Amino acid sequence: MKRREFINWVGLGCLASSLPVAIAACSPETSTSANPGSNAATKGWEKVGTVAQLDKTGELLVENSPIGAVLVVGTSKTAKSLIAVNPTCTHQGCTIAWKAKESKFVCPCHGAKFARDGKAQDGPTKEPLKTYQAKIESGSVLVQAT
């Protein structure tokens, strides 16, 4: 066998052995879920924390979640009425805070106030906060863009 024939056979062998990997990478059936039993991610729900984190202070602020910044307000005892918003003020981008006594969100920079549903109530902004649906499932706090 000549050197050129040998190199051609080796090249053909490498190509043939990498073909199944290329096919698998292009398959739409692949799953990146760490827990195949959980289909929350496939329905658009993203985990932003745990029930223990939420119950500790009644708030869960996550700045780098898969869907962006999220502020979840509530506890596992009030799971049916969890509130979840993007905590970025629509006026100049400050991080808003939840005021439980007033039952509203308040911007510490310019005093803008937002209702529980994220709608602007008072202050320099007229734009509402972005809201999310929130739920508790298997000890995790999940949110989904509305």
DSSP file with accessible surface (Angstrom, degrees, kcal/mol):
  #  RESIDUE AA STRUCTURE BP1 BP2  ACC     N-H-->O    O-->H-N    N-H-->O    O-->H-N    TCO  KAPPA ALPHA  PHI   PSI    X-CA   Y-CA   Z-CA
    1    1 A M              0   0  160      0, 0.0     2,-0.1     0, 0.0     0, 0.0   0.000 360.0 360.0 360.0 134.1    0.0    0.0    0.0
    2    2 A K     >  -     0   0  157      1,-0.1     4,-2.3     4,-0.0     5,-0.2  -0.401 360.0-112.2 -82.2 159.6    1.3    3.4   -0.9
    3    3 A R  H  > S+     0   0  206      1,-0.2     4,-2.4     2,-0.2     5,-0.2   0.896 116.5  53.5 -59.3 -41.5    1.5    6.3    1.5
    4    4 A R  H  > S+     0   0  196      1,-0.2     4,-2.2     2,-0.2    -1,-0.2   0.921 109.2  48.2 -63.2 -42.6   -1.1    8.3   -0.4
    5    5 A E  H  > S+     0   0   93      2,-0.2     4,-2.4     1,-0.2    -1,-0.2   0.909 110.7  52.3 -63.7 -40.9   -3.6    5.4   -0.3
    6    6 A F  H  X S+     0   0  118     -4,-2.3     4,-2.4     1,-0.2    -2,-0.2   0.936 109.7  47.8 -60.8 -46.5   -2.9    5.0    3.5
    7    7 A I  H  X S+     0   0  104     -4,-2.4     4,-2.5     1,-0.2     5,-0.2   0.905 110.9  52.1 -63.3 -39.5   -3.6    8.7    4.2
    8    8 A N  H  X S+     0   0  107     -4,-2.2     4,-2.3    -5,-0.2    -1,-0.2   0.922 110.5  47.8 -62.4 -42.6   -6.8    8.5    2.1
    9    9 A W  H  X S+     0   0  159     -4,-2.4     4,-2.4     2,-0.2    -2,-0.2   0.906 112.2  49.2 -66.6 -39.5   -8.0    5.4    4.1
   10   10 A V  H  X S+     0   0   69     -4,-2.4     4,-2.4     2,-0.2    -2,-0.2   0.932 112.2  48.3 -65.2 -44.3   -7.2    7.1    7.5
   11   11 A G  H  X S+     0   0   42     -4,-2.5     4,-2.3     2,-0.2    -2,-0.2   0.917 111.7  49.2 -61.0 -43.5   -9.0   10.3    6.4
   12   12 A L  H  X S+     0   0   97     -4,-2.3     4,-2.6    -5,-0.2    -1,-0.2   0.909 110.4  51.9 -63.5 -37.9  -12.0    8.3    5.3
   13   13 A G  H  X S+     0   0   41     -4,-2.4     4,-2.4     2,-0.2    -2,-0.2   0.908 109.6  48.8 -65.5 -42.3  -12.0    6.4    8.6
   14   14 A C  H  X S+     0   0   77     -4,-2.4     4,-1.5     2,-0.2    -1,-0.2   0.918 112.5  48.5 -63.4 -42.9  -11.9    9.6   10.6
   15   15 A L  H  X S+     0   0  117     -4,-2.3     4,-0.9     1,-0.2     3,-0.2   0.933 112.7  47.7 -62.9 -44.6  -14.8   11.1    8.6
   16   16 A A  H  < S+     0   0   61     -4,-2.6     3,-0.4     1,-0.2    -2,-0.2   0.879 111.3  50.3 -65.9 -38.2  -16.9    7.9    9.0
   17   17 A S  H  < S+     0   0   85     -4,-2.4     4,-0.4     1,-0.2    -1,-0.2   0.772 110.8  49.1 -74.9 -23.2  -16.3    7.7   12.8
   18   18 A S  H  X S+     0   0   59     -4,-1.5     4,-2.0    -3,-0.2    -1,-0.2   0.615  89.2  84.9 -89.9  -9.7  -17.3   11.3   13.4
   19   19 A L  H  X S+     0   0  101     -4,-0.9     4,-2.3    -3,-0.4     5,-0.2   0.922  86.6  51.2 -60.2 -46.0  -20.5   11.1   11.4
   20   20 A P  H  > S+     0   0   82      0, 0.0     4,-2.4     0, 0.0    -1,-0.2   0.891 109.4  52.0 -60.9 -34.7  -22.6    9.7   14.3
   21   21 A V  H  > S+     0   0  105     -4,-0.4     4,-2.2     2,-0.2    -2,-0.2   0.928 109.8  48.6 -66.5 -42.6  -21.5   12.5   16.5
   22   22 A A  H  X S+     0   0   53     -4,-2.0     4,-1.3     2,-0.2    -1,-0.2   0.906 111.7  49.4 -64.3 -40.0  -22.4   15.1   13.9
   23   23 A I  H  X S+     0   0  109     -4,-2.3     4,-0.6     1,-0.2     3,-0.3   0.930 111.0  49.5 -65.3 -43.6  -25.9   13.6   13.5
   24   24 A A  H >< S+     0   0   55     -4,-2.4     3,-0.8     1,-0.2    -2,-0.2   0.886 108.1  54.1 -64.5 -37.0  -26.5   13.5   17.2
   25   25 A A  H 3< S+     0   0   80     -4,-2.2    -1,-0.2     1,-0.2    -2,-0.2   0.828 109.9  47.2 -67.7 -28.6  -25.5   17.1   17.6
   26   26 A C  H 3< S+     0   0  110     -4,-1.3    -1,-0.2    -3,-0.3    -2,-0.2   0.535  85.6 113.9 -90.1  -5.2  -28.0   18.2   14.9
   27   27 A S    X<  -     0   0   44     -3,-0.8     3,-1.0    -4,-0.6    -3,-0.0  -0.449  58.9-150.0 -71.2 131.3  -30.9   16.1   16.4
   28   28 A P  T 3  S+     0   0  119      0, 0.0    -1,-0.1     0, 0.0    -4,-0.0   0.596  89.1  74.0 -75.6  -7.3  -33.8   18.2   17.8
   29   29 A E  T 3   +     0   0  165     -5,-0.1    -2,-0.1     2,-0.1    -5,-0.0   0.456  68.3 119.0 -85.6   0.1  -34.6   15.5   20.3
   30   30 A T    <   -     0   0   94     -3,-1.0     2,-0.4    -6,-0.1    -5,-0.0  -0.350  49.0-154.5 -70.4 148.6  -31.6   16.3   22.5
   31   31 A S        -     0   0   92      1,-0.1    -2,-0.1     2,-0.1    -1,-0.0  -0.981  20.4-174.2-126.3 134.8  -32.2   17.4   26.1
   32   32 A T        +     0   0  147     -2,-0.4     2,-0.2     3,-0.1    -1,-0.1   0.295  47.2 125.9-105.2   7.2  -30.0   19.5   28.3
   33   33 A S        -     0   0   45      1,-0.2    -2,-0.1     3,-0.1     6,-0.0  -0.481  53.8-150.9 -70.4 131.2  -32.1   19.1   31.4
   34   34 A A  S    S+     0   0  109      1,-0.2    -1,-0.2    -2,-0.2     3,-0.1   0.792  93.0  45.6 -70.8 -26.0  -30.2   17.8   34.4
   35   35 A N    >   -     0   0   96      3,-0.2     3,-1.8     1,-0.1    -1,-0.2  -0.864  68.5-170.2-120.5  97.7  -33.4   16.2   35.7
   36   36 A P  T 3  S+     0   0  117      0, 0.0    -1,-0.1     0, 0.0    -2,-0.1   0.760  85.0  62.8 -62.9 -19.3  -35.2   14.4   32.9
   37   37 A G  T 3  S+     0   0   72     -3,-0.1     2,-0.6     2,-0.0    -3,-0.0   0.709  91.7  75.9 -76.5 -19.0  -38.3   13.9   35.1
   38   38 A S    <   +     0   0   45     -3,-1.8     3,-0.2     1,-0.1    -3,-0.2  -0.832  51.3 177.1 -97.9 125.9  -38.8   17.6   35.4
   39   39 A N     >  +     0   0   83     -2,-0.6     4,-0.9     1,-0.1     6,-0.2   0.126  49.0 110.0-111.4  21.3  -40.4   19.3   32.4
   40   40 A A  T >4>S+     0   0    9      1,-0.2     5,-2.2     2,-0.2     3,-0.8   0.915  78.1  51.0 -62.5 -42.5  -40.6   22.8   33.9
   41   41 A A  G >45S+     0   0   59      1,-0.2     3,-1.4     3,-0.2    -1,-0.2   0.860 104.5  57.5 -66.1 -32.6  -37.8   24.2   31.6
   42   42 A T  G 345S+     0   0  110      1,-0.3    -1,-0.2    -4,-0.1    -2,-0.2   0.740 105.4  51.3 -72.0 -18.4  -39.5   22.9   28.5
   43   43 A K  G <<5S-     0   0  125     -4,-0.9    -1,-0.3    -3,-0.8    -2,-0.2   0.253 126.3 -97.3 -98.7   9.7  -42.7   24.8   29.3
   44   44 A G  T < 5S+     0   0   35     -3,-1.4   101,-0.4     1,-0.3     2,-0.4   0.494  80.2 135.1  92.2   0.9  -40.8   28.1   29.8
   45   45 A W      < -     0   0   30     -5,-2.2     2,-0.4    -6,-0.2    -1,-0.3  -0.696  36.1-162.4 -85.1 136.7  -40.5   28.0   33.6
   46   46 A E  E     -A  143   0A  56     97,-2.9    97,-2.4    -2,-0.4     2,-0.4  -0.967  18.8-123.6-122.2 135.7  -37.1   28.9   35.0
   47   47 A K  E     +A  142   0A 115     -2,-0.4    95,-0.2    95,-0.2     3,-0.1  -0.605  31.7 169.5 -76.8 129.1  -35.8   28.2   38.5
   48   48 A V  E     -     0   0A  13     93,-2.7     2,-0.3    -2,-0.4    94,-0.1   0.445  59.8 -40.7-117.4  -6.6  -34.7   31.3   40.3
   49   49 A G  E     -A  141   0A   7     92,-1.0    92,-2.8    13,-0.0    -1,-0.3  -0.986  65.2 -72.0 170.4-169.6  -34.2   30.0   43.8
   50   50 A T  E  >  -A  140   0A  46     -2,-0.3     4,-1.9    90,-0.3    90,-0.3  -0.723  34.9-116.1-112.4 162.5  -35.4   27.8   46.6
   51   51 A V  H  > S+     0   0   24     88,-2.0     4,-3.2    -2,-0.3     5,-0.2   0.885 116.4  58.2 -62.3 -37.6  -38.3   28.0   48.9
   52   52 A A  H  > S+     0   0   75     87,-0.3     4,-1.3     1,-0.2    -1,-0.2   0.906 106.2  48.1 -61.0 -41.6  -35.9   28.3   51.8
   53   53 A Q  H  > S+     0   0  100      2,-0.2     4,-0.8     1,-0.2     6,-0.3   0.910 115.0  45.5 -64.4 -42.4  -34.3   31.4   50.3
   54   54 A L  H >X S+     0   0    0     -4,-1.9     4,-2.4     1,-0.2     3,-0.5   0.927 112.4  49.6 -66.7 -45.5  -37.7   33.0   49.7
   55   55 A D  H 3< S+     0   0   62     -4,-3.2    -1,-0.2     1,-0.2    -2,-0.2   0.750  96.4  72.9 -68.2 -23.1  -39.1   32.1   53.1
   56   56 A K  H 3< S-     0   0  180     -4,-1.3    -1,-0.2    -5,-0.2    -2,-0.2   0.919 125.4  -2.5 -59.5 -44.7  -36.0   33.6   54.9
   57   57 A T  H << S-     0   0  103     -4,-0.8    -2,-0.2    -3,-0.5    -1,-0.2   0.448  95.0-110.4-126.1  -6.7  -37.0   37.2   54.1
   58   58 A G  S  < S+     0   0   16     -4,-2.4    16,-2.6     1,-0.2     2,-0.3   0.514  94.3  80.8  83.9   3.9  -40.2   37.0   52.1
   59   59 A E  E     -B   73   0A  71     -5,-0.4     2,-0.4    -6,-0.3    -2,-0.4  -0.988  56.5-164.9-140.5 149.9  -38.3   38.3   49.0
   60   60 A L  E     -B   72   0A  15     12,-2.4    12,-2.8    -2,-0.3     2,-0.6  -0.932   8.7-172.0-138.2 108.7  -36.0   36.6   46.5
   61   61 A L  E     +B   71   0A  80     -2,-0.4     2,-0.5    10,-0.2    10,-0.2  -0.924   6.1 176.8-105.1 120.0  -33.9   38.9   44.3
   62   62 A V  E     -B   70   0A  31      8,-3.0     8,-3.0    -2,-0.6     3,-0.4  -0.984   9.3-178.8-124.5 117.6  -32.0   37.2   41.5
   63   63 A E  E    S+     0   0A 122     -2,-0.5    -1,-0.1     6,-0.2     6,-0.1   0.753  79.3  39.9 -88.4 -25.4  -30.0   39.5   39.2
   64   64 A N  E    S+     0   0A 157    -16,-0.1    -1,-0.2     6,-0.1     5,-0.1  -0.333  75.6 143.6-123.0  52.1  -28.7   36.9   36.7
   65   65 A S  E >   -B   68   0A  14      3,-0.9     3,-1.8    -3,-0.4   -17,-0.1  -0.409  67.9 -98.8 -80.9 167.3  -31.5   34.4   36.1
   66   66 A P  T 3  S+     0   0   92      0, 0.0     3,-0.1     0, 0.0    -1,-0.1   0.758 126.7  41.5 -59.2 -22.3  -32.0   32.8   32.7
   67   67 A I  T 3  S-     0   0   49      1,-0.4     2,-0.2   -21,-0.0    -3,-0.0   0.316 122.4-101.0-106.9   8.3  -34.7   35.4   32.0
   68   68 A G  E <  S-B   65   0A  30     -3,-1.8    -3,-0.9     2,-0.1    -1,-0.4  -0.645  73.2  -7.0 107.5-165.9  -33.0   38.4   33.5
   69   69 A A  E     -     0   0A  20     -2,-0.2     2,-0.4    -5,-0.1    -6,-0.2  -0.432  66.4-177.8 -69.2 137.3  -33.3   40.2   36.8
   70   70 A V  E     -B   62   0A   0     -8,-3.0    -8,-3.0    16,-0.2     2,-0.5  -1.000  19.5-165.5-140.8 136.5  -36.3   38.9   38.9
   71   71 A L  E     -BC  61  85A   4     14,-2.8    14,-2.2    -2,-0.4     2,-0.5  -0.986  12.5-168.6-120.1 117.1  -37.7   40.0   42.3
   72   72 A V  E     -BC  60  84A   0    -12,-2.8   -12,-2.4    -2,-0.5     2,-0.4  -0.918   3.2-165.1-107.3 131.8  -40.1   37.4   43.8
   73   73 A V  E     +BC  59  83A   9     10,-3.0    10,-2.4    -2,-0.5     2,-0.3  -0.966  44.3  49.2-121.0 132.8  -42.2   38.5   46.8
   74   74 A G        -     0   0   14    -16,-2.6     2,-0.3    -2,-0.4   -17,-0.1  -0.871  67.7-101.0 139.6-170.4  -44.1   36.2   49.1
   75   75 A T    >   -     0   0   39     -2,-0.3     3,-0.9   -18,-0.1     6,-0.2  -0.887  37.1 -96.7-140.7 173.4  -43.6   33.0   51.1
   76   76 A S  G >  S+     0   0   48     -2,-0.3     3,-1.1     1,-0.2     4,-0.1   0.797 124.0  59.3 -64.7 -25.2  -44.4   29.3   50.7
   77   77 A K  G 3  S+     0   0  196      1,-0.3    -1,-0.2     2,-0.1     3,-0.2   0.771 112.2  39.0 -72.2 -25.1  -47.4   29.9   52.9
   78   78 A T  G X  S+     0   0   60     -3,-0.9     3,-2.1     1,-0.1    -1,-0.3  -0.121  76.7 136.4-112.3  35.3  -48.7   32.5   50.3
   79   79 A A  G X   +     0   0   34     -3,-1.1     3,-1.1     1,-0.3    -1,-0.1   0.790  66.0  59.5 -57.3 -30.9  -47.6   30.5   47.3
   80   80 A K  G 3  S+     0   0  215      1,-0.2    -1,-0.3    -3,-0.2    54,-0.1   0.701 110.2  42.7 -73.8 -15.3  -50.9   31.2   45.4
   81   81 A S  G <  S+     0   0   61     -3,-2.1    -1,-0.2    -6,-0.2    -2,-0.2  -0.041  78.1 150.0-121.7  33.9  -50.3   34.9   45.6
   82   82 A L    <   -     0   0   23     -3,-1.1     2,-0.4    52,-0.2    52,-0.3  -0.364  33.9-147.9 -63.9 144.2  -46.6   35.2   44.7
   83   83 A I  E     -C   73   0A  18    -10,-2.4   -10,-3.0    50,-0.1     2,-0.4  -0.958  16.5-178.8-115.0 134.0  -45.5   38.4   43.0
   84   84 A A  E     +CD  72 132A   4     48,-0.6    48,-2.6    -2,-0.4     2,-0.3  -0.987  10.7 156.2-137.6 125.8  -42.7   38.4   40.5
   85   85 A V  E     -CD  71 131A   1    -14,-2.2   -14,-2.8    -2,-0.4    46,-0.2  -0.937  50.6 -99.6-138.2 163.6  -41.4   41.4   38.6
   86   86 A N        -     0   0   34     44,-2.8    44,-0.3    -2,-0.3   -16,-0.2  -0.782  36.7-145.7 -79.8 122.1  -38.3   42.7   36.9
   87   87 A P        +     0   0    2      0, 0.0     9,-3.0     0, 0.0     2,-0.7   0.316  63.2 112.0 -81.0  14.4  -36.8   44.9   39.6
   88   88 A T  B    S-F   95   0B  59      7,-0.2    42,-0.2   -19,-0.2     7,-0.2  -0.765  71.8-124.2 -91.1 117.9  -35.4   47.5   37.2
   89   89 A C     >  -     0   0    4      5,-3.5     4,-1.4    -2,-0.7    -1,-0.0  -0.331   9.9-138.3 -60.0 137.5  -37.2   50.8   37.5
   90   90 A T  T  4 S+     0   0   54     37,-0.3    -1,-0.1     2,-0.2    36,-0.1   0.476  94.9  63.1 -79.7   0.4  -38.6   51.9   34.1
   91   91 A H  T  4 S-     0   0   65      3,-0.1    -1,-0.1    34,-0.1    -3,-0.0   0.949 131.7 -20.0 -87.0 -64.4  -37.5   55.5   34.8
   92   92 A Q  T  4 S-     0   0  131      2,-0.1    -2,-0.2    33,-0.0    -3,-0.0   0.191  93.6 -97.0-135.4  16.2  -33.8   55.4   35.0
   93   93 A G     <  +     0   0   41     -4,-1.4    -3,-0.1     1,-0.2     2,-0.0   0.601  66.5 150.6  85.5  11.8  -32.9   51.7   35.8
   94   94 A a        -     0   0   28     -6,-0.1    -5,-3.5     1,-0.1     2,-0.6  -0.371  55.4-102.0 -69.4 158.3  -32.5   51.8   39.6
   95   95 A T  B     -F   88   0B  69     -7,-0.2    -7,-0.2    -2,-0.0    -1,-0.1  -0.732  39.4-139.6 -85.8 119.3  -33.3   48.6   41.5
   96   96 A I        -     0   0    7     -9,-3.0     2,-0.3    -2,-0.6    11,-0.2  -0.280  10.8-141.0 -74.7 162.8  -36.8   48.9   43.1
   97   97 A A  E     -G  106   0C  37      9,-2.5     9,-2.9    -2,-0.0     2,-0.5  -0.935  13.4-119.3-125.3 150.3  -37.6   47.6   46.6
   98   98 A W  E     -G  105   0C  27     -2,-0.3     2,-0.7     7,-0.2     7,-0.2  -0.754  18.6-160.6 -88.9 127.4  -40.7   45.9   48.0
   99   99 A K  E  >> -G  104   0C  94      5,-2.8     5,-1.5    -2,-0.5     4,-1.3  -0.890   5.1-171.6-108.4  99.4  -42.4   47.8   50.8
  100  100 A A  T  45S+     0   0   73     -2,-0.7    -1,-0.2     1,-0.2     3,-0.1   0.875  81.7  55.5 -63.3 -38.9  -44.6   45.2   52.5
  101  101 A K  T  45S+     0   0  216      1,-0.2    -1,-0.2     2,-0.1    -2,-0.0   0.866 118.0  35.0 -64.0 -35.1  -46.4   47.7   54.8
  102  102 A E  T  45S-     0   0  102     -3,-0.4    -1,-0.2     2,-0.2    -2,-0.2   0.566 103.1-134.2 -91.4 -12.6  -47.5   49.7   51.7
  103  103 A S  T  <5 +     0   0   45     -4,-1.3    13,-0.4     1,-0.2     2,-0.3   0.913  69.3  97.7  56.0  48.7  -47.9   46.6   49.6
  104  104 A K  E   <S-G   99   0C  50     -5,-1.5    -5,-2.8    11,-0.1     2,-0.4  -0.978  75.7-105.9-155.4 164.7  -46.1   48.3   46.6
  105  105 A F  E     -GH  98 114C   0      9,-2.6     9,-2.9    -2,-0.3     2,-0.4  -0.788  34.3-166.2 -95.1 140.1  -42.7   48.6   44.9
  106  106 A V  E     -GH  97 113C  22     -9,-2.9    -9,-2.5    -2,-0.4     7,-0.2  -0.990  18.0-135.1-132.4 135.5  -40.8   51.8   45.4
  107  107 A C     >  -     0   0    2      5,-2.8     4,-1.5    -2,-0.4   -11,-0.2  -0.777   9.9-155.4 -86.0 123.9  -37.8   53.2   43.5
  108  108 A P  T  4 S+     0   0   97      0, 0.0    -1,-0.1     0, 0.0   -12,-0.1   0.695  87.3  57.3 -73.9 -15.4  -35.2   54.5   46.0
  109  109 A a  T  4 S+     0   0   66      1,-0.1   -13,-0.0   -14,-0.1    -2,-0.0   0.924 128.6   1.2 -82.1 -47.4  -33.7   56.9   43.4
  110  110 A H  T  4 S-     0   0   83      2,-0.1    -1,-0.1   -16,-0.0    -3,-0.0   0.264  95.8-109.0-130.3   8.5  -36.6   59.0   42.3
  111  111 A G     <  +     0   0   34     -4,-1.5    11,-0.0     1,-0.2     2,-0.0   0.608  54.7 164.2  77.2  12.4  -39.6   57.8   44.4
  112  112 A A        -     0   0    0     -5,-0.1    -5,-2.8    11,-0.1     2,-0.4  -0.378  22.8-152.2 -62.8 141.8  -41.5   56.1   41.6
  113  113 A K  E     -HI 106 122C  65      9,-3.0     8,-3.3    -7,-0.2     9,-1.4  -0.954  10.9-168.7-123.0 140.1  -44.2   53.7   43.0
  114  114 A F  E     -HI 105 120C   0     -9,-2.9    -9,-2.6    -2,-0.4     6,-0.2  -0.973  19.9-123.0-128.1 141.4  -45.6   50.6   41.4
  115  115 A A    >   -     0   0   16      4,-2.8     3,-2.4    -2,-0.4   -11,-0.1  -0.168  41.4 -91.7 -71.5 173.4  -48.6   48.5   42.4
  116  116 A R  T 3  S+     0   0  108    -13,-0.4    -1,-0.1     1,-0.3   -12,-0.1   0.806 129.0  54.2 -56.9 -31.3  -48.4   44.8   43.2
  117  117 A D  T 3  S-     0   0   82      2,-0.1    -1,-0.3   -34,-0.1    14,-0.1   0.358 122.2-106.4 -88.2   6.6  -49.2   44.1   39.5
  118  118 A G  S <  S+     0   0    0     -3,-2.4    11,-2.9     1,-0.3     2,-0.1   0.351  71.1 143.9  89.8  -5.7  -46.3   46.3   38.4
  119  119 A K        -     0   0  132      9,-0.2    -4,-2.8     1,-0.1    -1,-0.3  -0.456  57.3-108.7 -72.1 138.2  -48.4   49.2   37.1
  120  120 A A  E     +I  114   0C  30      6,-0.3    -6,-0.2    -6,-0.2    -1,-0.1  -0.444  42.2 168.8 -66.3 133.6  -46.9   52.6   37.7
  121  121 A Q  E     -     0   0C 106     -8,-3.3     2,-0.3     1,-0.4    -7,-0.2   0.734  58.3  -1.4-112.8 -42.2  -48.8   54.6   40.3
  122  122 A D  E    S+I  113   0C  98     -9,-1.4    -9,-3.0   -11,-0.0    -1,-0.4  -0.995  90.8  46.0-153.8 150.5  -46.8   57.7   41.2
  123  123 A G  S    S-     0   0   25     -2,-0.3   -12,-0.1   -11,-0.3   -11,-0.1  -0.618  97.0 -39.3 112.2-169.0  -43.6   59.4   40.3
  124  124 A P  S    S+     0   0   63      0, 0.0     2,-0.3     0, 0.0    -1,-0.2   0.613 110.0  77.4 -74.7 -11.0  -41.6   60.3   37.2
  125  125 A T        +     0   0    8     -3,-0.2   -12,-0.2     1,-0.1   -34,-0.1  -0.725  43.4 178.8-103.3 150.6  -42.4   57.0   35.3
  126  126 A K        +     0   0  168     -2,-0.3    -6,-0.3   -36,-0.1    -1,-0.1   0.422  58.9  97.1-117.7 -10.1  -45.5   56.0   33.5
  127  127 A E  S    S-     0   0  124     -8,-0.1   -37,-0.3   -37,-0.1   -36,-0.1  -0.651  71.8-126.5 -85.6 137.5  -44.3   52.6   32.3
  128  128 A P        -     0   0   65      0, 0.0    -9,-0.2     0, 0.0     2,-0.2  -0.314  26.0-101.3 -76.4 163.3  -45.1   49.5   34.3
  129  129 A L        -     0   0    7    -11,-2.9     2,-0.3     1,-0.1   -40,-0.1  -0.538  41.9-102.2 -76.2 150.5  -42.6   47.0   35.5
  130  130 A K        -     0   0  118    -44,-0.3   -44,-2.8   -42,-0.2     2,-0.3  -0.583  45.0-152.9 -73.2 133.0  -42.3   43.7   33.6
  131  131 A T  E     -D   85   0A  44     -2,-0.3    15,-1.2   -46,-0.2     2,-0.3  -0.754  11.8-163.7-111.6 159.4  -44.2   41.0   35.4
  132  132 A Y  E     -DE  84 145A  13    -48,-2.6   -48,-0.6    -2,-0.3     2,-0.3  -0.938  25.5-113.5-133.4 156.0  -43.8   37.2   35.6
  133  133 A Q  E     - E   0 144A  97     11,-3.1    11,-2.1    -2,-0.3     2,-0.4  -0.694  38.8-163.9 -82.7 145.8  -45.9   34.3   36.7
  134  134 A A  E     + E   0 143A  24     -2,-0.3     2,-0.3   -52,-0.3     9,-0.2  -0.976  15.4 163.2-134.8 146.9  -44.4   32.6   39.7
  135  135 A K  E     - E   0 142A  64      7,-2.3     7,-3.1    -2,-0.4     2,-0.5  -0.978  32.3-122.9-154.0 163.9  -45.0   29.3   41.4
  136  136 A I  E     + E   0 141A  48     -2,-0.3     2,-0.4     5,-0.2     5,-0.2  -0.958  33.3 168.4-112.5 129.9  -43.4   26.9   43.9
  137  137 A E  E >   - E   0 140A  70      3,-2.4     3,-1.9    -2,-0.5   -86,-0.1  -0.969  65.0 -15.9-145.5 123.2  -42.7   23.3   42.7
  138  138 A S  T 3  S-     0   0  120     -2,-0.4     3,-0.1     1,-0.3    -1,-0.0   0.859 127.4 -50.2  53.8  42.0  -40.6   20.6   44.5
  139  139 A G  T 3  S+     0   0   42      1,-0.2   -88,-2.0   -89,-0.1   -87,-0.3   0.537 117.1 109.7  78.8   6.4  -39.0   23.1   46.8
  140  140 A S  E <   -AE  50 137A  23     -3,-1.9    -3,-2.4   -90,-0.3     2,-0.6  -0.875  65.7-131.5-116.1 149.5  -38.0   25.5   44.0
  141  141 A V  E     -AE  49 136A   0    -92,-2.8   -93,-2.7    -2,-0.3   -92,-1.0  -0.876  31.4-171.0 -97.4 122.7  -39.2   28.9   43.1
  142  142 A L  E     -AE  47 135A  11     -7,-3.1    -7,-2.3    -2,-0.6     2,-0.3  -0.900   7.5-168.8-118.2 144.2  -40.0   29.1   39.3
  143  143 A V  E     -AE  46 134A   0    -97,-2.4   -97,-2.9    -2,-0.4     2,-0.4  -0.942   3.7-168.2-130.3 154.7  -40.9   32.1   37.1
  144  144 A Q  E     - E   0 133A  46    -11,-2.1   -11,-3.1    -2,-0.3   -99,-0.1  -0.994  30.8-110.5-141.0 133.9  -42.2   32.4   33.6
  145  145 A A  E       E   0 132A  51   -101,-0.4   -13,-0.2    -2,-0.4   -15,-0.0  -0.358 360.0 360.0 -63.8 140.0  -42.5   35.5   31.5
  146  146 A T              0   0  105    -15,-1.2    -1,-0.1    -2,-0.0   -15,-0.1  -0.501 360.0 360.0 -95.7 360.0  -46.0   36.6   30.9
